[in-house]
Amino acid sequence: MRHRLLAILGFQEGHLPVRYLGLPLISSRLSIEDCKLLLLKVDERLQGWGSLSLSFAARVQLLKSVIFALNIYWAMAFILPKGVLKAVEARMRKFLWQGGRDSGAVKVAWIDVCKPLEEGGQGIRRLEPLNRALMNRHLWDLIQCNKSSVWVTWIISRYLRCCSIWTVRGGGGSWSWRKILKLRHHLLGGVSYHLGSGEDIWLWHDPWHPLGPLIHRFPNGPRVVGIPLEAKVSLVIDDKGWNWPLITDIEHMDIVDRLSPLARSDMIGWKTEGGVLTTTEAYRLFQPLGQKVGWHALLRGPLRIPRNFFILWLAILERLSTLDRAWWLGLDSACVLCSTGETETHTHLFFRCEYSRGVPPDFGKGGAISSSSY
């Protein structure tokens, strides 16, 4: 029958994996071998730029725009293997510090380069937290029951017909589905439920109540209260408001005592201004903000020249190639700009050197830096 259909329709029989819109279409776990195309595209871009005389700032901009666009296209569709993400970051790190050369000193650790500007980095996002954040956006569509999404509609009909996204088990699902479910606890503390009719919200499974998912707090709740496990919140709401059955068990009375007022309609939002989970906020769930540095404002401004400000960034971090850092070459470490004989360090070059003191005081007007700033 199969061969007859192929002959009649004129189709060719294919085998997974195949490529669709540049991505592998597979039915099993995504492997490093499946992601070779992503690595090849990254290599092609970086090798093409290697022949150009690019500044550090230009390389950072290319990494943020082009290379990140390639990675995000894949990261929005798959939970990428850690080996692939590490390989892409290794290529990015090598391109930043070496360009098209085969050697070059790494001046700043990659983990520090990837910090936000306010924390003393270059604002490059780490790929693994970003991949998880993008996967959480799919979870967010499921939580909000975004029925305009074909994927959400299929997941609800396939896995969520009788349970909630918060309590469904991953057994029997695909590898990707099980991986996505492992990320849902990151969203639990940030989801805000405002109940109206309650028609699309599970009574026992969804975290609409101040106590969280009621089935976790009251495992025997359906039997004690007399409401089925598969009930929606609309079962205890009528035209006048809440309409719960009489609860005689003292422990389960907390359910009714802590109810919130009803809204006009059901709304599920994020606990931030605007109520929408953005990619940036999802990224911060996996890569929390750290301590700000006092000098980050020096690297900003409408007239900033990226190339010069990158060098200033290296100087503040004391990562310039001064002679005191080249002791292993056996060179004389004395400053060559002045006759004091002091060792060429960052502090000497910028604050003690007689040559640098001769720079006009209004040079670089608009910002000031002192040795106590870092």
N, C-alpha and C positions, 0 to 999 in steps of 0.2 A: 504493500500500500504506500509506503514511504517513497519508494522509487517511482511509482506511478504518479504520485503527486508532484514530485520534483520534475518529472518529464513533462507533465501537463502544464505546470506553472512556469517552467523554465528557470527555476531558482537553483542555486548551488547550495549544497549542504555545508554549513560551517561548524566550527567547533570552538568552544570557549577555551581560553580567553580571546576576545576580539576587541577592537578599538572602536569607541563611539565618541565622537567629538574630541578626539585626542586622548581619551582616558580609557584604561583597560576595563572591559566589561567581563567580570568574573563572578563565579558562584561560590568561591571559597575565600579563604584568608588571603589578604593582599600581602605579597612577598616583596623582598628587595628586587628580585628579578623582574617583577611586574612594573617596578618603578624606574627601570633603567632609562626609559624614554625621558623622564623628568631630569635625571642626572645628565643625560646627553644634551638636553636643551640648555641646561645651566652651563655645561662645559663649552658649548658653542658660543654662548654669549660672552663668557669670561675670556675665552681665547681670542675672540674678535676684538675685545677691548684691550687685551694685553699689549698690542703693538702701539697703542696710543700713549702719549706722555700725559697721563692724567694725574692731577693732584690727589691728595688723600681725600679732600672734601668732595671732589668729583666722583671718586670711587664710592664713597658713602652714599651719595645721591643715586648712583646707578644701582647699588645694592637695594636701597629702599624702594625704588620704583620698579625697575625691570625684573630683577631676580625675585623680589617678593611677589610680584604679579604672577610669575610662573608657579611659585610655590603655593600661593593662595588658591589658584585654580584647582590644584589637586587637593589641597587641604580642606576645601569646602565640600568635597565629594567623598573623601576617604579618611579614615584614621591611619595615617601613614606610619610605616615601621620606624622605630627609633633609629635604626641603622641608616635609613634614608635621610632622616632629618639631620643626623649628625654629619653625614657625608656632605649635605648641602651647606651646612654651617662651616664645615672645614674648608670648603671651596671658597665661601664668602670671606672667611678670615684670611686665607692665603692671598686672595685678590686684593684685599684692603691693604695689607702690609707689604706685599711683594709685587703686585701688579702683574706684569708679564715676565718678570724675572724668576729665576729658579731659587733665589735666596733673598733673604731680607729679614731684618730683626722685627720681632713682634714687640711693639712698644707698649701696648696696653692689653691686658687680658680681655678675652672676648666677652666674658661675663660683665666686665665693666663697660665695654663698648656698647653693650646692649641695654644699659640702664637708660632711663629717661633723661632728657636734658637737665631737668631740675635736680637730678641725683648725680650729675657729673658724667653722664654718658653721651652717646651720640643718637640715642632714640631708636636704635635698631631693635626690633622685637625678636625674642627667641622663638624658634620655629615650633618646638614641641608645645609650649603653652598656647601659642596661637592656633595650632591645629585643634587642640582641645576646646578652645574658645569657639572656633567655628563650628565644631560638632555640637556644642551647647546651643548654638543658634537653631539647629534642627530640633533639639529638645524643646526649645522655647516655642517653636511653631506647634509642636504637639501639645504642650501645656495650654496654649491659647486656642487649641482646636481650630487652627487655620485651615478651613475646609477649601480654600482656594488653591491649596497645594495638593497636587496629585499624590505625592509621597505621603503626606499626612493622612489623606483619605484612605490610602491603601493600608497604612500601618494601623489605623483605628479599626478597619474592617478585619484585619488579619490578626492583630495581637491584643487590641484593647476593646473588644466587644463587651466583655463582662468585667472589666477591671480598669484601674487607673494607671497612668504612666508612672505614678509614684510607687505602686505596689506590685506591678506586673513582674513576673520572673522571666529571666532570659532563656530558660531551658527550652530547647526546641527551635529557637530562632537562629539566625545566621550569626557568623562571627562578628560582623560589623554591628548588628543590633545589640549583641551582648556587650560589646565595648561601649556603645553609646549609653546603655543603661547604667554602666558603672560611673558615669559622669553626673548622673542626675542629683546626687546628694549635694553637689556644689551649688545647685540652684535652689535647694529647699529653703534656705534661710532668707532668700531675697524675693520670693514670690509673694505678691499681695493679692488676696481675693476680696472682691466686693460683691456680695450676693444680691441678686434681684429675684429672679424666678427660680434659679437653681436647677434649671432643666439639663444643663450640660456638665454639672459638677457632681462627682460621686460623694455620697454622704460619708461613707466610712473610710474611703481611700485617699481623697484629695485633702491637702493641708489648708482648707478654708477656715478651719476653727483655730482660735488662739492656742489650743493645746496641740496643734499639729494634726497629722492623720489620726483620726479617732480609733482606727483599728489597731494602731500601734500602742495607744494609751489604754484602750479597753478591748482586749482580744475577745472577751465574751460579750461585748456590747450588743451585737445583733440579737443574741438570744435573750439577754436581760431586758433590753429596751423593747424588743419585739419588732424591729425593723430589719428587713432582709439585707444581707451583705451587699447585694447588687443594687441597692436603692440609690436614687439620686436625691439631692437636697430638696428638690421640688416636692417630695413626698411630705415634708414637714412644714411647708409654706402654703398658706391660702391667701385669700384676698385681704385679710385683716393683718397678716404678718406671720410670725412663727406659730406653728400649731403642732407641737410635739406631744406624743402620748404621755400619760402620767408615768413618771419615773419614781419608783419607790426605793430603789437601791441608793444608799447614801453616796457611795463612791461615784456612781454614774450621774449623780445630780450636777456634777461640775460641767457636764455637757450643756445643760440648759442655763446654768448660772453665768456662764461666760460667753453667751451669744452676743454677737455684734449687731447693730441696727442694720436693717435691710436697705439696699440701694434701689434705684429705679430698674436697673438691669444688671445682669452678670458682667463683671469686668475682672479680668486677670491682668495684673500689671507687675512691673518691677519696682522695688522699693527705692526708687530714686526719682529725682525731678524729671517729669516727662513720662514716667511709667513704662519706658521701653528699654529692653535689654539690648544695648549696643555691643558691637564687637569689642570695643575698648573696655567696657565694663566686664564683659565675659572674660577678657584677657586678664584683668586684674584679679579674677577669682583664682587664677593659677599662678600669677606673677604679681604678688601684692606690691604696693608702693613702698619704697624705703625712705630713708632720711634725705631730705633736701640738703644741698650744699649752698653755702652762702654766696658763692661767686658765679652761680649759673646765669645771673642777669648780664654778666659781662659778655656772654656768648650770644646775646640776642640784640636785636635792634633793626630798624628799617634800612640802615645803610651798611649792614654787616657784609663783609666779603668772606664767603665761606672758606676759601683757602687760607686766609690770614687767621680766621677765628679757629680753624682746626689746629694751626700751629700754636696759637695762644692756649688752646685746650691742652695740648701736649706739654706746654711750658708750665701750666698750673699744676699738672700732675707730675711734673719733674721727669718727663719721659723724652726730652730732647737728647740728641746725641752729643752731650757735653763730654769734655775730655776726662772728667772724673769717672765716667761710665765706661771708658775705653782703656781701663788699666791693663786689661788682659793683652792689649796690643803692644805694651811696653813703651807707650808714648809719654812724653813729658806732659804732665797734666796742668802746667801753669797756664794762666790765661794769656792768649797771644794778642789781646786788644789793649792791654795796659801793661805797665812796667812794675806792678806791685809784687808780682811773683805768686799771687794767691792762686789756689787751685780753681780751675774753671768749673764752677758749679752753677746751678740755676740761680741760687740766691746771689752769688757773686755777679753773674752776668747782668741781672736785672736790677740789682739794688746797690751793689758795692763797686762795680767796675768804673774806673775813671772815664772810660770811653762812653759808657751808657749814661753817665751823669751829664755828659755834654749834649744829650738830646734835649731839644727845646721843651720847656715845661708844659706848653700847651699842645704838645704832640699827642694825638689820640684823645683830644678833648671830648668829653661826654661820658667818660668812665674812668675810674681810677682803681688801681690795684696796689696792694702793699704786701710785704712778706708775711704779714699776719693773716692774710686772706685765705691761705691754704696751708 
